[in-house]
Amino acid sequence: MDDRAEMGVEDGVLLFNSHRFLFLFLPLVLVVAMRLRARALLGWITLASFVFYAYAGHAWFLLPMLFTTALDFFLAPAIAAAEGPRRLRLLWVSLCGNLGLLAYFKYGGLLAHSLQAFVVLAGGAGDATLFTLFDVVLPAGISFYTFQTLSYVIDVYRGECPAERDFLTFAGFVSFFPHLVAGPLTRHNQLIPALERIAETGVRPRWRDGLYLFAMGLSKKVLIADRVAQIIDPVIAGDRFDLVSGWIAMLGYAIQIYFDFSGYSDMAIGLGRLFDVELPQNFDSPYQAKNPSDFWRRWHMTLSAWLRDYLYISLGGNRCTPGRRSFNLMATMVLGGLWHGASWTFALWGGLHGLMLIVYQRYGHTWDRLPRAAQRAVFFLLVCVTWIPFRATSFGQPVGPWRDCLRDVHADLEADGLGSHDEYGQFYITVPGGMIRRSAWVEFEEPDRPPHAATFGRRAR
């Protein structure tokens, strides 16, 4: 299972767009929260988040989240107080505990299948017990809250923040339901102070922009992303693409995934504002990007900032030889691809973006001489091409769309004709240029560009 399913949590009953959430859970939680203060408010929000999480998938999903919460709550003060090698050992306990849990639930099946394929390729017989051992349901949002608590523990280790001493506040930080299962990834210095503030002052909902953002995010998800998916899914499921269907599938999925991901982020940010909590911006017109580095300053901004701060820089960042810098970029992007889902197709997607970052870092001075409109248009098509392995269900599946989008163009145009594909007509109507427009919430309230906007992969000057 990958993070597309993890974000959607399709089996749950408390999706953001479900009737139970919209007309029962959210009004009840918000009305009660507005009447509480201090620890009672924090306790109520945390309890509501636990209930949301339990009903968003399976009740046992709470167990790994509670384990992560307790582990890092108790380790962080110990790390802050420790000195010398013991400090590093305690950090490794947190890293192994959190990443081990994530690896078991998310990547165990991938590793078991890969090992099985390797054994069969070598002429041996596979062991079915491996698949039984790792045949588990992926807890919703585990990738998000694992990275969230890891960033907190690492910052405590680096001396960049104090250890949180109140378990209720820390549990609220980990489980805050608006961003729990679909992001944005939130840092401790963004959310913990906000929770402490509303505990003191009470919840003062920002009704206008909160409801507006939630409605816009819901519209993106239901009216655009889901509608486009209904059109392109049958096309992608086909055995063979012609010219038009290949391009429809490729461009359509680029549109679907943007409105799906950014729709969830807008809903989360809107819900946060209803509880007087500001969650970080996550998308900033990514399809207006002129180059790979610009794209990762705009796409899934909280994830790209996390990868930069806790992986890329830890590997050496830009402070090394060109060859090592290229390795750091590629390793970061491949691992970032695997964060999205347990499939080698995600690693391929990340590797393609890593390759584009490396090429731009070395030859960007030539690319930057092109007109901006040309840069945006060409790079948008490159991004669309890279989405094919992201959508693929097997490692060989991307070959079909890549081949058929490019092969025998004139023959296909003459044989099929763009106007003959009436079944795709609604596709052109459904997508009103939104793929290159600013995110609705940025239009509504333009904030300053966040401090993490200068991301990894910037061209060397």
C-alpha positions as CSV (number, residue, x, y, z in Angstrom):
1,M,0.0,0.0,0.0
2,D,1.3,3.5,-0.7
3,D,0.6,7.0,0.5
4,R,-2.1,7.6,-2.2
5,A,-4.1,5.1,-0.2
6,E,-2.7,6.3,3.0
7,M,-4.0,9.8,2.3
8,G,-7.4,8.7,1.1
9,V,-8.1,6.2,3.8
10,E,-10.9,5.0,1.6
11,D,-12.3,2.4,4.1
12,G,-12.7,5.0,6.9
13,V,-15.9,6.6,8.0
14,L,-14.4,10.0,9.0
15,L,-13.0,11.2,5.7
16,F,-13.0,15.0,5.4
17,N,-15.7,14.7,2.7
18,S,-17.9,12.2,4.6
19,H,-21.2,13.2,6.1
20,R,-20.2,11.9,9.5
21,F,-17.2,14.2,9.6
22,L,-18.9,17.3,8.1
23,F,-22.2,17.2,10.1
24,L,-21.4,15.3,13.3
25,F,-17.7,15.1,14.2
26,L,-16.5,18.6,13.2
27,P,-19.4,20.6,14.6
28,L,-19.3,18.7,17.9
29,V,-15.6,19.0,18.4
30,L,-15.5,22.6,17.4
31,V,-18.4,23.7,19.6
32,V,-17.1,21.9,22.7
33,A,-13.5,23.2,22.0
34,M,-14.8,26.8,21.9
35,R,-16.1,26.4,25.5
36,L,-12.9,25.0,27.0
37,R,-9.6,26.4,28.2
38,A,-6.2,25.2,29.5
39,R,-5.6,21.5,29.8
40,A,-9.3,20.6,29.3
41,L,-9.0,22.1,25.8
42,L,-5.8,20.2,25.0
43,G,-7.3,17.0,26.3
44,W,-10.5,17.5,24.3
45,I,-8.6,18.1,21.0
46,T,-6.3,15.2,21.7
47,L,-9.2,12.9,22.5
48,A,-11.1,14.0,19.4
49,S,-7.9,13.4,17.3
50,F,-7.7,9.9,18.7
51,V,-11.3,9.2,17.8
52,F,-10.9,10.6,14.4
53,Y,-7.8,8.4,13.8
54,A,-9.5,5.3,15.1
55,Y,-12.5,5.8,12.8
56,A,-10.5,7.0,9.8
57,G,-9.3,3.4,9.4
58,H,-9.0,0.7,12.1
59,A,-9.0,1.3,15.9
60,W,-5.6,-0.5,16.2
61,F,-4.0,2.2,14.1
62,L,-3.8,4.1,17.5
63,L,-1.3,1.6,18.8
64,P,1.7,2.4,16.6
65,M,0.9,6.2,16.9
66,L,0.8,5.9,20.7
67,F,4.1,4.0,20.7
68,T,5.8,6.7,18.6
69,T,4.3,9.4,20.8
70,A,5.4,7.8,24.1
71,L,8.9,6.8,22.7
72,D,9.8,10.2,21.6
73,F,8.2,12.0,24.5
74,F,10.4,10.1,27.0
75,L,13.5,10.0,24.9
76,A,13.7,13.7,24.1
77,P,14.3,14.9,27.7
78,A,16.9,12.1,28.1
79,I,18.6,13.2,25.0
80,A,18.6,16.9,26.1
81,A,20.1,15.9,29.5
82,A,22.7,13.4,28.1
83,E,26.2,14.2,27.1
84,G,28.8,12.5,24.9
85,P,28.2,9.2,23.3
86,R,25.1,8.5,25.3
87,R,23.4,11.4,23.7
88,L,24.0,9.9,20.2
89,R,23.0,6.4,21.4
90,L,19.6,7.7,22.7
91,L,19.0,9.4,19.3
92,W,19.7,6.1,17.6
93,V,17.1,4.4,19.8
94,S,14.5,6.9,18.6
95,L,15.6,6.6,14.9
96,C,15.6,2.8,15.1
97,G,12.2,2.6,16.9
98,N,10.5,5.0,14.6
99,L,12.0,4.0,11.3
100,G,11.8,0.3,12.3
101,L,8.0,0.7,12.9
102,L,7.6,2.5,9.6
103,A,9.7,-0.1,7.8
104,Y,7.7,-3.0,9.1
105,F,4.3,-1.6,8.3
106,K,5.2,0.1,5.0
107,Y,8.2,-1.5,3.5
108,G,8.1,-5.1,4.8
109,G,6.0,-6.3,1.9
110,L,8.2,-4.6,-0.7
111,L,11.4,-6.1,0.8
112,A,9.8,-9.6,1.1
113,H,8.6,-9.5,-2.5
114,S,12.0,-8.2,-3.7
115,L,13.8,-11.0,-1.8
116,Q,11.3,-13.5,-3.2
117,A,12.0,-12.3,-6.8
118,F,15.7,-12.4,-6.2
119,V,15.6,-16.0,-4.8
120,V,13.5,-17.2,-7.8
121,L,15.8,-15.5,-10.2
122,A,18.7,-17.3,-8.7
123,G,16.9,-20.6,-9.2
124,G,15.7,-21.1,-5.6
125,A,12.2,-21.6,-4.2
126,G,10.5,-18.7,-2.4
127,D,9.3,-18.8,1.2
128,A,5.6,-17.9,1.6
129,T,6.0,-17.3,5.3
130,L,7.8,-14.0,4.5
131,F,4.6,-12.7,2.8
132,T,2.5,-13.8,5.8
133,L,4.8,-12.0,8.2
134,F,4.6,-8.7,6.3
135,D,1.0,-9.0,5.1
136,V,-0.3,-6.1,7.3
137,V,-2.5,-3.1,6.7
138,L,-0.6,0.2,6.5
139,P,-1.8,2.6,9.3
140,A,-3.1,5.8,7.9
141,G,-0.7,8.8,8.2
142,I,2.2,6.8,9.6
143,S,4.7,8.4,7.2
144,F,3.5,11.8,8.3
145,Y,3.6,11.5,12.1
146,T,6.8,9.5,12.0
147,F,8.7,12.2,10.2
148,Q,7.0,14.8,12.4
149,T,8.3,13.2,15.7
150,L,11.7,12.5,14.1
151,S,12.2,16.1,13.3
152,Y,11.4,17.0,16.9
153,V,13.8,14.5,18.4
154,I,16.6,15.4,15.9
155,D,16.2,19.1,16.8
156,V,16.4,18.3,20.5
157,Y,19.6,16.4,19.8
158,R,21.0,19.3,17.8
159,G,20.1,21.7,20.6
160,E,17.7,23.7,18.4
161,C,14.7,23.3,20.7
162,P,13.9,22.3,24.3
163,A,12.3,19.0,25.1
164,E,8.5,19.2,25.7
165,R,7.7,18.2,29.3
166,D,3.9,18.0,29.0
167,F,2.6,14.8,27.6
168,L,-0.8,16.2,26.7
169,T,0.7,19.0,24.6
170,F,3.1,16.6,22.9
171,A,0.3,14.1,22.2
172,G,-1.8,16.9,20.7
173,F,1.2,17.9,18.5
174,V,1.5,14.4,17.1
175,S,-2.2,13.6,16.7
176,F,-3.8,17.0,15.7
177,F,-6.5,15.6,13.4
178,P,-6.6,18.3,10.6
179,H,-3.1,17.3,9.4
180,L,-2.8,13.8,10.8
181,V,-3.4,11.5,7.8
182,A,-2.6,13.8,4.8
183,G,-0.3,16.5,6.0
184,P,1.1,19.1,5.7
185,L,4.1,18.0,7.7
186,T,4.3,20.3,10.7
187,R,7.3,21.1,12.9
188,H,7.2,21.3,16.6
189,N,8.0,25.0,16.6
190,Q,4.9,25.6,14.4
191,L,2.3,23.5,16.2
192,I,3.3,23.2,19.9
193,P,3.3,27.0,20.5
194,A,0.0,27.3,18.7
195,L,-1.6,24.6,21.0
196,E,-0.1,26.3,24.1
197,R,-1.6,29.6,22.9
198,I,-5.1,28.4,22.4
199,A,-4.9,26.6,25.7
200,E,-4.4,30.0,27.3
201,T,-6.7,32.2,25.2
202,G,-9.2,29.6,24.0
203,V,-10.2,28.8,20.5
204,R,-11.2,31.8,18.4
205,P,-12.2,30.4,15.0
206,R,-11.2,32.2,11.9
207,W,-14.5,31.5,10.3
208,R,-14.2,33.3,7.0
209,D,-10.9,32.0,5.7
210,G,-11.2,28.7,7.5
211,L,-14.5,27.8,5.9
212,Y,-13.4,29.2,2.6
213,L,-10.2,27.2,2.4
214,F,-11.9,24.0,3.5
215,A,-14.6,24.5,0.9
216,M,-12.0,25.2,-1.8
217,G,-10.0,22.1,-0.8
218,L,-13.1,20.0,-0.8
219,S,-14.0,21.3,-4.3
220,K,-10.6,20.5,-5.6
221,K,-10.8,17.0,-4.3
222,V,-14.4,16.1,-5.2
223,L,-15.2,18.3,-8.2
224,I,-11.9,18.2,-10.0
225,A,-9.5,15.4,-8.8
226,D,-12.2,12.7,-8.4
227,R,-13.9,13.7,-11.7
228,V,-10.7,13.6,-13.7
229,A,-9.9,10.2,-12.1
230,Q,-13.1,8.8,-13.4
231,I,-12.0,9.8,-16.9
232,I,-8.4,8.7,-16.9
233,D,-8.5,5.6,-14.8
234,P,-10.2,3.5,-17.5
235,V,-7.7,4.9,-20.0
236,I,-4.7,3.9,-17.8
237,A,-6.2,0.5,-17.1
238,G,-6.3,-0.3,-20.9
239,D,-3.7,-2.5,-22.4
240,R,-2.6,-0.1,-25.1
241,F,-2.5,3.6,-25.6
242,D,-2.9,5.6,-28.8
243,L,-1.5,9.1,-29.2
244,V,-4.5,10.9,-27.8
245,S,-5.3,8.5,-24.9
246,G,-1.6,8.5,-23.9
247,W,-1.4,12.2,-23.6
248,I,-4.9,12.4,-21.9
249,A,-3.7,9.9,-19.3
250,M,-0.4,11.7,-18.7
251,L,-1.8,15.2,-18.5
252,G,-4.9,14.1,-16.7
253,Y,-3.0,12.4,-13.9
254,A,-0.8,15.5,-13.5
255,I,-4.0,17.5,-12.9
256,Q,-5.6,14.8,-10.7
257,I,-2.7,14.4,-8.4
258,Y,-2.2,18.2,-7.9
259,F,-5.8,18.9,-7.1
260,D,-6.0,15.7,-4.9
261,F,-2.9,16.5,-2.8
262,S,-3.4,20.3,-2.7
263,G,-7.1,19.8,-2.0
264,Y,-6.3,17.7,1.1
265,S,-3.7,20.4,2.2
266,D,-6.2,23.2,1.8
267,M,-8.8,21.3,3.8
268,A,-6.3,20.7,6.6
269,I,-5.2,24.3,6.7
270,G,-8.8,25.5,6.7
271,L,-9.6,23.1,9.6
272,G,-6.6,24.4,11.4
273,R,-7.8,28.0,11.1
274,L,-11.2,26.9,12.5
275,F,-9.3,25.9,15.6
276,D,-7.2,29.0,15.5
277,V,-4.1,27.1,14.5
278,E,-2.0,28.1,11.5
279,L,-0.7,25.1,9.5
280,P,2.1,25.7,7.0
281,Q,1.6,26.2,3.3
282,N,2.2,23.1,1.2
283,F,1.7,24.0,-2.4
284,D,2.5,27.2,-4.3
285,S,1.5,26.9,-8.0
286,P,4.0,24.1,-8.7
287,Y,3.1,23.8,-12.3
288,Q,4.4,27.4,-12.8
289,A,7.9,26.2,-11.9
290,K,10.6,27.0,-14.4
291,N,13.1,24.3,-13.3
292,P,13.5,21.3,-11.0
293,S,14.7,23.4,-8.0
294,D,11.9,25.8,-8.4
295,F,9.4,22.9,-8.6
296,W,10.5,21.5,-5.2
297,R,10.2,25.0,-3.7
298,R,6.5,24.8,-4.7
299,W,5.5,21.1,-4.6
300,H,4.8,19.4,-1.2
301,M,6.8,22.2,0.4
302,T,6.8,20.8,3.9
303,L,8.1,17.4,2.7
304,S,10.8,19.0,0.6
305,A,11.9,21.1,3.5
306,W,12.0,18.1,5.7
307,L,14.1,16.1,3.2
308,R,16.5,19.1,2.9
309,D,16.9,19.7,6.6
310,Y,17.1,16.2,7.9
311,L,18.4,14.1,5.0
312,Y,20.1,16.2,2.3
313,I,22.1,18.4,4.7
314,S,22.9,15.5,6.9
315,L,24.5,13.7,3.9
316,G,26.6,16.8,3.2
317,G,24.3,19.0,1.1
318,N,26.1,21.3,-1.2
319,R,29.3,21.5,1.0
320,C,31.2,18.8,-0.9
321,T,32.6,17.9,-4.3
322,P,30.3,18.0,-7.3
323,G,30.2,14.2,-7.5
324,R,29.2,13.8,-3.8
325,R,26.6,16.6,-4.2
326,S,25.0,14.7,-7.1
327,F,25.0,11.5,-4.9
328,N,23.3,13.5,-2.1
329,L,20.6,14.8,-4.4
330,M,19.9,11.4,-5.9
331,A,19.8,9.6,-2.6
332,T,17.5,12.2,-1.1
333,M,15.1,12.1,-4.1
334,V,15.0,8.3,-4.3
335,L,14.3,8.0,-0.6
336,G,11.8,10.8,-0.9
337,G,10.1,8.9,-3.7
338,L,9.9,5.7,-1.5
339,W,8.4,7.9,1.3
340,H,5.3,8.2,-0.9
341,G,4.8,4.5,-1.3
342,A,6.3,1.0,-1.0
343,S,7.0,0.3,-4.6
344,W,10.1,0.6,-6.8
345,T,8.0,2.7,-9.2
346,F,8.1,5.5,-6.5
347,A,11.9,5.1,-6.3
348,L,12.0,5.5,-10.1
349,W,9.9,8.6,-9.9
350,G,12.2,10.1,-7.2
351,G,15.3,9.1,-9.3
352,L,13.9,10.9,-12.3
353,H,13.5,14.1,-10.3
354,G,17.0,13.6,-8.8
355,L,18.4,13.3,-12.3
356,M,16.7,16.5,-13.3
357,L,18.0,18.3,-10.2
358,I,21.6,17.1,-11.0
359,V,21.4,18.1,-14.6
360,Y,20.0,21.5,-13.7
361,Q,22.6,22.0,-11.0
362,R,25.3,21.5,-13.6
363,Y,23.8,23.1,-16.7
364,G,21.2,25.4,-15.3
365,H,23.0,28.5,-16.6
366,T,22.1,27.4,-20.1
367,W,18.5,26.5,-19.3
368,D,18.0,29.9,-17.6
369,R,18.7,31.7,-20.8
370,L,15.5,30.4,-22.3
371,P,12.3,32.6,-22.1
372,R,10.4,32.0,-18.9
373,A,7.3,30.8,-20.8
374,A,9.4,28.2,-22.6
375,Q,11.0,27.1,-19.4
376,R,7.6,26.7,-17.7
377,A,6.0,24.8,-20.7
378,V,8.9,22.4,-21.3
379,F,9.4,21.7,-17.6
380,F,5.7,21.1,-17.1
381,L,5.8,18.4,-19.8
382,L,8.8,16.9,-18.1
383,V,7.0,16.8,-14.8
384,C,4.0,15.1,-16.5
385,V,6.3,12.4,-17.9
386,T,7.7,11.7,-14.4
387,W,4.2,11.2,-13.0
388,I,3.8,8.1,-15.1
389,P,5.9,5.8,-12.9
390,F,4.3,7.5,-9.8
391,R,0.9,6.3,-11.1
392,A,2.1,2.9,-12.3
393,T,1.3,-0.3,-10.4
394,S,4.3,-2.2,-11.7
395,F,7.8,-1.4,-12.7
396,G,7.2,-2.1,-16.4
397,Q,3.9,-0.3,-16.8
398,P,5.4,3.2,-17.5
399,V,6.9,2.0,-20.8
400,G,3.5,1.9,-22.5
401,P,2.5,5.6,-22.0
402,W,6.0,6.8,-22.6
403,R,6.2,4.9,-25.9
404,D,2.7,5.6,-27.2
405,C,2.8,9.3,-26.4
406,L,5.7,9.7,-28.7
407,R,5.4,7.0,-31.4
408,D,4.2,7.6,-34.9
409,V,2.6,11.0,-34.1
410,H,1.5,12.0,-37.6
411,A,0.0,8.6,-38.3
412,D,-2.0,8.6,-35.2
413,L,-3.3,12.1,-35.7
414,E,-4.4,11.2,-39.2
415,A,-6.0,7.9,-38.2
416,D,-7.7,9.0,-35.0
417,G,-8.1,12.8,-35.2
418,L,-8.2,14.9,-32.1
419,G,-11.8,15.6,-32.6
420,S,-12.9,12.0,-32.8
421,H,-12.2,11.3,-29.1
422,D,-15.6,12.6,-27.8
423,E,-15.3,10.5,-24.7
424,Y,-12.5,12.8,-23.5
425,G,-14.5,15.9,-24.2
426,Q,-15.5,16.4,-20.5
427,F,-11.8,16.2,-19.6
428,Y,-11.1,19.5,-21.4
429,I,-14.1,21.1,-19.7
430,T,-13.3,19.7,-16.3
431,V,-9.8,21.2,-16.1
432,P,-10.3,25.0,-16.4
433,G,-6.6,25.9,-16.6
434,G,-6.3,25.2,-12.9
435,M,-3.2,23.2,-13.4
436,I,-1.0,26.3,-13.8
437,R,-3.0,28.7,-11.6
438,R,-2.2,29.7,-8.1
439,S,-3.5,27.6,-5.3
440,A,-6.9,29.0,-4.3
441,W,-5.8,29.7,-0.8
442,V,-2.8,31.6,-2.0
443,E,-5.1,33.8,-4.0
444,F,-7.3,34.3,-1.0
445,E,-4.5,35.3,1.4
446,E,-1.0,35.7,0.0
447,P,1.5,35.1,2.9
448,D,5.2,35.8,2.8
449,R,7.2,32.9,1.2
450,P,8.1,30.6,4.1
451,P,11.7,30.5,5.4
452,H,12.3,27.0,3.9
453,A,11.6,28.2,0.4
454,A,15.3,27.9,-0.6
455,T,15.3,24.1,-1.0
456,F,17.9,21.6,-2.0
457,G,19.0,21.2,-5.5
458,R,19.7,24.9,-6.2
459,R,22.0,25.4,-9.1
460,A,25.6,26.0,-8.1
461,R,26.8,29.5,-8.9
